Amino acid sequence: MEIDSSNSHPTSLLEKIVVPGDVVLDLSKLTNQTIKLGAGLRQYAPCVEDAILGIVVDSKPDNFLIDIKGPSLAFLPVLAFEGGTRRNIPKFEVGSLLYVRVVKANSGMNAELSCTDASGKAAEFGPLKGGYMFETSTGLSRMLLSSPTCPVLEALGKKLSFETAVGLNGRVWVNASSPSTVILVSNAIKSSEFLSGVQQRIMVEKLLQRVEQ
């Protein structure tokens, strides 16, 4: 892969084995550099109706600014909540994790988000309190959201009680009453990406056996 780090310096060559969905380079950490993405490489681009996990980075009078792991921050209007009015604007600290829906997404413009479904109901959207959030590939996120239920989640759900929220932007949140359950579920999900359905179930069985010993 070629990365042109500036207009005046020669192109540098980086060798790294990656597969679809892997992060090749975090562009948000680079400044004053020109980056050229080759064929098959792209940042997460939000699409309308995507359910994603966003992180609050700032608040303005009319909008919350949300990191959605994309090319730019997204806007979450302060009224984009069920029954939202100027009298009951929610308050979020910087770093708060939200499960949100993309309602507007155009190339070159900041995406707009909402904490309601299409009917205006909160449904499952809103703040995610407690638990543990980790980032992964968008490919794994789509696998976890597939129907029928992803094998790793099905196998874990038969033995453990936990909550998950999966964002199409490659973020996963896990919560449970026991920290050890959160760790086990998170590790199982992270390890499942390149395993077949049968391998995922075997992997979960082995993790559970270690905990029971």
BAFI-3210 file (N, C-alpha, C; in Angstrom, 3 decimals, decimal comma, padded with zeros to 6 digits):
// residues 213
n [1|2|3|4|5|6|7|8|9|10|11|12|13|14|15|16|17|18|19|20|21|22|23|24|25|26|27|28|29|30|31|32|33|34|35|36|37|38|39|40|41|42|43|44|45|46|47|48|49|50|51|52|53|54|55|56|57|58|59|60|61|62|63|64|65|66|67|68|69|70|71|72|73|74|75|76|77|78|79|80|81|82|83|84|85|86|87|88|89|90|91|92|93|94|95|96|97|98|99|100|101|102|103|104|105|106|107|108|109|110|111|112|113|114|115|116|117|118|119|120|121|122|123|124|125|126|127|128|129|130|131|132|133|134|135|136|137|138|139|140|141|142|143|144|145|146|147|148|149|150|151|152|153|154|155|156|157|158|159|160|161|162|163|164|165|166|167|168|169|170|171|172|173|174|175|176|177|178|179|180|181|182|183|184|185|186|187|188|189|190|191|192|193|194|195|196|197|198|199|200|201|202|203|204|205|206|207|208|209|210|211|212|213]
n.u [000,843|000,569|001,354|001,151|002,678|003,066|003,043|005,499|007,396|008,984|007,088|006,309|006,680|004,659|004,406|001,936|-000,224|-003,574|-007,136|-010,496|-012,301|-010,448|-008,565|-006,447|-005,032|-005,229|-006,695|-007,492|-005,512|-003,550|-002,070|-001,849|-001,015|-001,017|-003,049|-003,387|-005,732|-005,735|-007,256|-010,030|-009,716|-011,149|-012,693|-015,002|-018,162|-021,023|-024,412|-027,837|-030,178|-028,443|-027,582|-025,629|-022,767|-021,995|-019,751|-019,869|-018,369|-018,517|-020,744|-023,246|-025,424|-027,564|-026,924|-025,391|-022,025|-020,771|-018,577|-018,297|-016,634|-015,959|-015,230|-015,692|-017,053|-020,358|-023,676|-025,934|-029,009|-030,318|-032,956|-033,564|-034,774|-037,067|-040,064|-038,692|-038,029|-037,329|-037,350|-036,606|-033,999|-031,505|-028,599|-025,263|-022,123|-018,797|-017,491|-019,535|-021,376|-023,443|-026,235|-027,224|-029,154|-028,607|-029,810|-029,459|-027,180|-024,755|-022,323|-019,404|-020,588|-021,474|-022,805|-026,191|-027,765|-030,041|-031,843|-034,065|-036,459|-037,839|-040,473|-040,410|-040,118|-038,209|-037,287|-034,663|-032,681|-030,350|-028,550|-025,837|-025,142|-022,594|-020,951|-018,826|-017,057|-015,759|-013,680|-013,940|-013,764|-015,821|-016,765|-016,953|-018,906|-021,156|-021,423|-022,127|-024,614|-026,082|-028,685|-029,907|-029,294|-025,960|-023,522|-021,611|-022,799|-025,196|-024,336|-023,112|-025,310|-026,857|-025,744|-025,016|-025,999|-026,393|-026,008|-025,895|-024,839|-024,544|-022,797|-022,929|-020,720|-018,491|-018,232|-018,690|-020,693|-020,784|-022,524|-023,053|-024,068|-021,915|-018,458|-016,636|-018,154|-018,613|-016,000|-015,468|-017,453|-016,791|-014,164|-014,716|-016,280|-014,426|-012,626|-013,982|-014,181|-012,904|-013,631|-015,392|-018,914|-019,118|-016,574|-016,751|-018,625|-017,255|-015,085|-016,379|-017,324|-014,915|-013,946|-015,911|-015,542|-013,063|-013,671|-015,381|-013,761]
n.v [-001,181|002,241|005,247|008,582|010,862|013,583|016,480|017,047|015,185|012,008|009,062|006,759|003,324|000,964|-002,130|-004,336|-006,819|-007,024|-007,452|-007,336|-004,800|-004,323|-001,842|000,216|002,612|005,179|007,991|010,169|010,802|012,056|015,052|017,910|016,488|014,864|012,344|009,543|007,275|004,002|001,701|-000,004|000,852|002,695|005,147|004,694|005,348|007,003|005,913|006,624|005,538|003,798|002,161|003,175|003,487|006,268|008,774|011,349|014,446|017,155|019,882|022,034|024,935|024,056|021,505|018,308|017,351|014,598|011,849|009,551|007,680|008,240|010,174|012,776|014,745|014,147|015,589|015,758|016,773|018,694|018,294|015,868|013,598|011,335|013,001|015,361|018,641|022,152|022,440|020,094|019,252|016,834|016,138|015,504|014,247|014,875|012,200|010,453|007,589|006,846|005,227|005,548|006,728|007,187|009,890|011,731|011,847|012,944|013,179|014,924|016,449|016,970|014,250|013,741|012,872|010,843|010,060|008,480|006,187|005,709|006,381|008,217|007,311|006,388|003,790|001,485|003,307|005,767|006,828|004,724|003,199|002,404|-000,796|-001,924|-000,647|-001,459|-001,185|-002,431|-004,114|-003,001|-005,105|-007,219|-006,131|-006,171|-008,921|-009,658|-008,530|-009,987|-012,109|-015,416|-015,291|-014,439|-017,015|-016,874|-015,100|-016,390|-018,784|-017,780|-016,551|-018,673|-019,529|-017,355|-014,195|-011,135|-007,838|-006,355|-003,871|-003,140|-001,320|-000,243|001,127|-000,092|-000,415|-001,883|-002,558|-003,937|-005,219|-006,375|-007,968|-008,947|-008,218|-010,118|-011,549|-009,599|-009,281|-011,871|-012,174|-010,023|-010,720|-013,093|-012,188|-010,517|-012,443|-013,895|-013,119|-014,216|-016,834|-019,861|-020,751|-023,118|-023,175|-020,877|-021,613|-023,689|-022,294|-020,617|-022,550|-023,493|-021,196|-020,873|-023,208|-022,760|-020,736|-022,015|-023,802]
n.w [000,000|-000,784|000,781|000,589|002,362|002,265|000,100|-000,927|-000,269|-001,040|-001,893|000,648|001,478|003,027|004,582|005,332|006,418|005,795|006,120|004,729|006,419|008,417|010,247|008,561|008,709|011,061|010,341|011,813|013,561|012,226|011,074|008,926|006,669|003,508|002,508|000,485|-000,416|-001,598|-003,998|-002,623|-000,038|002,587|004,779|007,520|006,324|007,101|006,707|005,945|008,316|009,548|012,542|015,126|017,373|019,225|020,519|022,816|022,263|022,563|023,419|022,137|021,916|020,269|019,376|020,050|019,682|018,046|018,058|015,599|014,601|012,021|008,998|009,870|012,605|013,916|014,073|016,750|017,271|020,001|020,442|019,408|020,634|022,193|022,751|022,989|024,105|024,582|027,266|028,434|027,756|027,363|029,408|028,760|029,630|028,396|026,592|027,060|026,068|023,336|021,814|018,643|015,767|012,320|010,541|008,550|005,900|003,923|001,350|002,160|004,094|007,548|009,311|010,493|013,511|015,523|018,523|018,395|016,939|013,602|014,058|016,024|018,582|021,481|021,542|021,298|021,410|022,737|025,752|026,802|029,650|032,001|031,696|028,964|026,230|023,063|020,137|016,836|013,652|010,896|009,515|011,373|013,006|011,320|011,018|013,615|013,759|012,036|010,672|010,849|014,488|015,289|015,624|017,803|019,625|020,076|021,301|023,609|024,806|025,658|027,982|029,546|031,045|029,612|028,107|024,869|022,523|019,235|016,885|013,507|012,796|013,719|016,501|019,679|022,480|025,697|028,480|031,802|034,883|036,210|036,244|035,297|033,473|031,536|030,572|029,579|027,555|025,872|025,066|023,725|021,575|020,259|019,413|017,530|014,872|012,522|012,524|011,788|012,066|013,595|014,761|016,317|018,262|019,549|020,562|022,426|024,223|025,288|026,559|028,534|030,014|031,163|032,942|034,698|035,964]
ca.u [000,000|001,320|000,811|001,875|002,523|003,134|003,106|006,864|008,287|008,729|006,119|006,877|005,994|004,422|003,933|001,078|-001,265|-004,881|-008,285|-011,617|-012,801|-009,367|-008,108|-005,111|-004,405|-006,173|-006,464|-007,789|-004,316|-002,589|-002,370|-001,008|-000,466|-001,899|-003,161|-004,060|-006,202|-005,811|-008,494|-010,434|-009,534|-012,051|-013,126|-016,422|-019,033|-022,367|-025,556|-029,121|-030,765|-027,435|-027,572|-024,212|-022,384|-021,289|-019,174|-020,046|-017,101|-018,792|-022,153|-023,540|-026,813|-028,549|-026,471|-024,244|-021,072|-020,579|-017,562|-018,932|-015,585|-016,035|-014,340|-015,973|-017,994|-021,774|-024,529|-027,117|-029,803|-030,724|-034,373|-033,716|-035,071|-038,517|-040,673|-037,704|-038,397|-036,297|-037,424|-036,047|-032,802|-030,645|-027,233|-024,287|-020,731|-017,888|-017,134|-020,744|-021,612|-024,839|-026,658|-027,950|-029,551|-028,242|-031,012|-029,008|-025,783|-024,383|-020,885|-018,865|-021,333|-021,564|-024,018|-027,105|-028,172|-031,234|-031,995|-035,400|-036,656|-038,527|-041,774|-040,208|-039,992|-036,828|-036,938|-033,439|-031,675|-030,122|-027,268|-025,460|-024,466|-021,839|-020,479|-017,508|-017,136|-014,505|-013,783|-013,571|-013,990|-017,220|-017,128|-017,401|-020,184|-022,220|-021,603|-022,830|-025,992|-026,690|-029,821|-030,214|-028,343|-024,566|-023,222|-020,924|-023,778|-026,163|-023,700|-022,931|-026,630|-027,419|-025,108|-024,759|-026,946|-025,655|-026,581|-024,958|-025,278|-023,563|-022,918|-022,377|-019,466|-017,385|-018,125|-019,527|-020,830|-021,211|-022,807|-023,559|-023,999|-020,596|-017,344|-016,026|-018,992|-018,320|-014,694|-015,579|-018,244|-016,011|-013,069|-015,292|-016,677|-013,210|-011,939|-014,875|-014,325|-012,451|-013,962|-016,658|-019,925|-018,737|-015,407|-017,192|-019,266|-016,201|-014,327|-017,183|-017,332|-013,613|-013,885|-016,782|-014,923|-011,982|-014,281|-016,011|-012,753]
ca.v [000,000|003,477|006,380|009,807|011,616|015,015|016,797|017,283|014,081|010,806|008,109|005,711|002,036|000,255|-003,481|-004,802|-007,731|-006,649|-008,084|-006,396|-004,390|-003,923|-000,454|000,300|003,827|006,071|009,316|011,221|011,107|012,711|016,451|018,561|015,492|014,456|010,890|009,014|005,916|003,225|000,955|-000,918|001,449|003,814|005,334|004,416|006,399|006,758|005,844|006,853|004,408|003,033|002,247|003,235|003,928|007,534|009,289|012,795|015,162|018,542|020,249|023,387|025,256|023,315|020,165|017,632|016,917|013,170|011,078|008,326|006,874|008,539|011,238|014,028|014,630|014,198|016,430|015,181|017,895|018,545|017,918|014,595|012,577|011,166|014,065|016,401|020,059|023,012|022,360|018,829|018,888|015,953|016,592|014,430|014,614|014,469|010,792|009,629|006,699|006,860|004,388|006,541|006,382|008,199|010,358|012,454|011,541|013,360|013,295|016,250|017,151|016,255|013,448|014,121|011,692|010,931|009,026|007,902|005,425|006,476|006,827|009,218|006,655|006,147|002,394|001,071|004,359|006,614|006,619|003,394|003,453|001,282|-001,706|-001,776|-000,467|-001,659|-000,951|-003,557|-003,811|-002,932|-006,457|-007,981|-005,558|-006,696|-010,336|-009,738|-008,096|-010,824|-012,949|-015,647|-014,786|-014,825|-018,169|-016,561|-014,502|-017,438|-019,705|-017,066|-016,279|-019,881|-019,771|-016,131|-013,095|-009,915|-006,944|-005,851|-002,914|-003,220|-000,242|-000,541|001,846|-000,864|-000,295|-002,858|-002,322|-005,126|-004,943|-007,521|-007,726|-009,363|-007,790|-011,275|-011,868|-008,578|-009,606|-013,105|-011,910|-009,139|-011,490|-014,053|-011,438|-010,093|-013,607|-014,650|-012,535|-015,037|-018,228|-020,361|-020,898|-024,235|-022,753|-019,905|-022,340|-024,413|-021,288|-020,204|-023,666|-023,531|-020,055|-021,143|-024,272|-022,156|-019,959|-022,949|-024,600]
ca.w [000,000|-000,835|001,525|000,315|003,607|002,008|-001,318|-001,360|000,069|-001,815|-001,346|001,490|001,324|004,271|004,338|006,414|005,952|006,299|005,481|004,714|007,717|009,305|010,203|007,986|009,218|011,732|009,771|012,778|014,327|011,347|010,771|007,916|005,765|002,430|002,481|-000,690|-000,189|-002,828|-004,234|-001,561|001,278|002,840|006,146|007,713|005,803|007,632|005,788|006,605|009,051|010,282|014,003|015,452|018,705|019,156|021,756|022,928|022,383|022,915|023,336|021,708|022,255|019,475|019,000|020,645|018,663|018,317|017,330|015,094|013,983|010,600|008,524|010,559|013,703|013,540|014,905|017,378|017,768|021,401|020,469|018,704|021,621|022,332|023,531|023,233|024,075|025,157|028,719|028,947|026,996|028,162|029,663|028,621|029,832|027,328|026,749|027,177|024,933|022,914|020,696|017,844|014,394|011,328|009,832|007,365|005,586|002,576|001,155|002,392|005,139|008,813|009,442|011,568|014,267|016,349|019,548|018,257|015,710|012,567|014,561|017,071|019,877|021,891|021,215|021,993|021,284|023,895|026,440|027,267|030,920|032,522|030,669|028,323|024,784|022,343|018,705|016,001|012,244|010,502|009,071|012,538|013,444|010,455|011,337|014,888|013,543|011,001|011,038|012,274|015,464|015,104|016,477|019,054|020,538|020,418|022,248|024,877|025,372|026,261|029,281|030,300|030,931|029,308|027,111|023,871|021,514|018,152|015,916|012,188|012,629|014,288|017,946|020,379|023,916|026,443|029,883|032,573|036,325|036,682|035,394|034,644|032,318|030,525|029,994|028,799|026,350|025,013|024,483|022,772|020,377|019,563|018,840|016,646|013,536|011,407|012,814|011,256|013,093|014,462|015,534|017,314|019,367|020,270|021,289|023,579|025,174|025,953|027,473|029,670|030,806|031,950|034,023|035,631|036,674]
c.u [000,876|000,607|001,687|001,668|002,671|003,212|004,531|007,813|007,961|007,744|006,841|006,043|005,874|003,870|003,165|-000,009|-002,581|-005,960|-009,437|-012,150|-011,732|-009,061|-006,675|-004,343|-005,467|-005,891|-006,704|-006,563|-003,256|-003,020|-001,390|-000,322|-001,500|-001,892|-003,938|-004,437|-006,317|-007,129|-008,780|-010,276|-010,479|-012,310|-014,579|-017,244|-020,446|-023,427|-026,840|-029,688|-029,727|-027,635|-026,116|-023,996|-021,548|-020,811|-019,298|-018,687|-017,311|-020,295|-022,275|-024,998|-027,850|-028,183|-025,424|-023,330|-020,629|-019,495|-018,215|-017,928|-015,602|-015,098|-014,558|-016,951|-019,425|-022,522|-025,688|-027,922|-030,296|-032,192|-034,630|-033,872|-036,589|-039,079|-039,754|-038,258|-037,261|-036,271|-036,789|-034,873|-031,900|-029,256|-026,293|-022,892|-019,915|-017,431|-018,331|-020,956|-023,102|-025,067|-027,610|-028,255|-029,167|-029,499|-030,667|-027,535|-025,521|-022,878|-020,442|-019,572|-021,347|-022,880|-024,874|-027,660|-029,466|-031,218|-033,424|-035,437|-037,458|-039,877|-041,653|-040,098|-038,520|-036,362|-035,674|-032,381|-031,554|-028,783|-027,079|-024,606|-023,772|-021,289|-019,116|-017,701|-015,772|-014,750|-013,287|-013,817|-015,493|-017,696|-017,629|-018,736|-021,337|-022,480|-022,412|-024,306|-026,740|-027,848|-029,725|-029,075|-026,948|-024,213|-022,562|-021,896|-024,816|-025,594|-023,515|-024,268|-027,272|-026,895|-024,994|-025,853|-026,159|-026,417|-025,499|-025,636|-024,177|-023,815|-022,294|-021,086|-018,297|-017,148|-019,115|-019,518|-021,383|-021,432|-023,377|-023,406|-022,632|-019,501|-016,693|-016,826|-018,745|-017,013|-014,784|-016,315|-017,453|-014,884|-013,573|-015,661|-015,448|-012,534|-012,733|-014,819|-013,978|-012,681|-015,276|-017,652|-019,576|-017,558|-015,776|-017,804|-018,238|-015,395|-015,074|-017,189|-016,034|-013,468|-014,724|-016,202|-013,811|-012,541|-014,831|-015,015|-012,304]
c.v [001,227|004,560|007,585|010,740|013,112|015,237|016,858|016,135|012,859|009,872|007,043|004,453|001,371|-001,118|-003,961|-005,683|-007,331|-007,390|-007,099|-006,105|-003,956|-002,441|-000,437|001,477|004,707|007,494|010,433|011,637|011,816|014,135|016,980|017,551|015,134|012,944|010,460|007,558|005,189|002,491|000,015|-000,361|002,618|003,940|004,898|005,599|006,123|006,757|006,046|005,526|003,495|003,233|002,148|003,654|005,190|007,979|010,806|013,471|016,635|018,787|021,723|023,688|024,414|021,867|019,630|017,235|015,504|012,569|009,763|007,422|007,045|009,659|012,571|013,771|014,715|015,100|015,606|016,345|017,640|018,158|016,546|013,422|012,467|012,251|015,236|017,817|020,855|022,923|021,088|018,346|018,004|016,548|015,392|014,974|014,192|013,041|009,876|008,819|006,656|005,874|005,241|006,007|007,530|008,601|011,178|012,153|011,891|013,528|014,736|017,035|016,310|015,489|013,984|012,854|011,928|009,810|008,505|007,040|006,281|007,017|007,886|008,642|006,387|004,755|002,005|002,160|005,201|006,305|005,183|003,581|002,192|000,430|-001,341|-001,655|-000,726|-001,480|-002,164|-003,170|-003,719|-004,295|-007,304|-007,449|-006,115|-008,167|-010,483|-009,376|-008,969|-011,646|-014,251|-015,196|-015,334|-015,948|-017,824|-015,951|-015,519|-018,370|-019,045|-016,862|-017,481|-020,110|-018,533|-015,096|-011,800|-009,093|-006,558|-004,784|-002,879|-002,102|-000,630|000,219|001,149|-000,627|-001,252|-002,534|-003,579|-004,736|-006,194|-007,198|-008,060|-008,881|-008,949|-011,700|-010,883|-008,910|-010,833|-012,867|-011,048|-009,890|-012,485|-013,355|-011,038|-011,257|-014,308|-014,252|-013,478|-016,535|-018,605|-020,476|-021,994|-023,847|-021,736|-020,607|-023,099|-023,444|-020,842|-021,303|-023,712|-022,380|-020,294|-022,216|-023,708|-021,397|-020,886|-023,741|-023,932]
c.w [000,000|-000,049|001,248|001,497|003,431|000,520|-001,827|-001,092|-000,778|-001,112|-000,530|001,351|002,681|003,936|005,550|005,831|006,608|005,537|005,513|006,113|008,693|009,163|009,698|008,584|009,837|011,279|010,765|013,575|013,497|011,065|009,748|006,995|004,708|002,339|001,244|-000,435|-001,519|-002,939|-003,074|-000,159|001,441|004,338|006,266|007,234|006,290|006,546|006,587|007,113|009,696|011,781|014,433|016,900|018,577|020,524|021,767|023,117|022,757|022,831|022,988|022,057|021,521|019,184|019,966|019,490|019,019|017,432|016,908|014,377|012,461|010,222|009,216|011,700|013,178|014,516|015,465|017,941|019,192|021,525|019,829|019,672|021,750|023,249|023,806|023,100|024,707|026,686|029,284|028,111|027,863|028,347|029,597|028,870|028,624|027,602|026,903|025,898|024,614|021,773|019,869|016,445|013,460|010,557|008,588|007,144|004,130|002,491|001,361|003,456|006,415|008,883|010,587|012,201|015,022|017,378|019,566|017,014|014,739|013,037|015,655|018,464|020,200|021,489|021,990|022,010|022,549|024,539|026,882|028,509|031,426|031,384|030,110|026,826|024,159|020,848|017,937|014,547|011,957|010,004|010,221|013,042|012,626|010,725|012,628|014,751|012,539|011,557|010,247|013,187|015,211|016,081|017,804|020,067|020,978|021,482|023,605|025,580|026,033|027,676|030,158|030,080|030,727|028,270|026,110|023,024|020,473|017,160|014,590|011,908|013,309|015,760|018,595|021,868|024,568|027,898|030,538|034,047|036,895|035,729|034,649|033,415|031,189|029,813|029,100|027,488|025,372|024,319|023,440|021,465|019,570|018,838|017,747|015,171|012,392|011,643|012,143|012,396|014,083|015,347|016,613|018,520|020,202|021,126|022,542|024,638|025,968|026,940|028,717|030,579|031,695|033,137|035,101|036,445|037,972]
res [m|e|i|d|s|s|n|s|h|p|t|s|l|l|e|k|i|v|v|p|g|d|v|v|l|d|l|s|k|l|t|n|q|t|i|k|l|g|a|g|l|r|q|y|a|p|c|v|e|d|a|i|l|g|i|v|v|d|s|k|p|d|n|f|l|i|d|i|k|g|p|s|l|a|f|l|p|v|l|a|f|e|g|g|t|r|r|n|i|p|k|f|e|v|g|s|l|l|y|v|r|v|v|k|a|n|s|g|m|n|a|e|l|s|c|t|d|a|s|g|k|a|a|e|f|g|p|l|k|g|g|y|m|f|e|t|s|t|g|l|s|r|m|l|l|s|s|p|t|c|p|v|l|e|a|l|g|k|k|l|s|f|e|t|a|v|g|l|n|g|r|v|w|v|n|a|s|s|p|s|t|v|i|l|v|s|n|a|i|k|s|s|e|f|l|s|g|v|q|q|r|i|m|v|e|k|l|l|q|r|v|e|q]
***
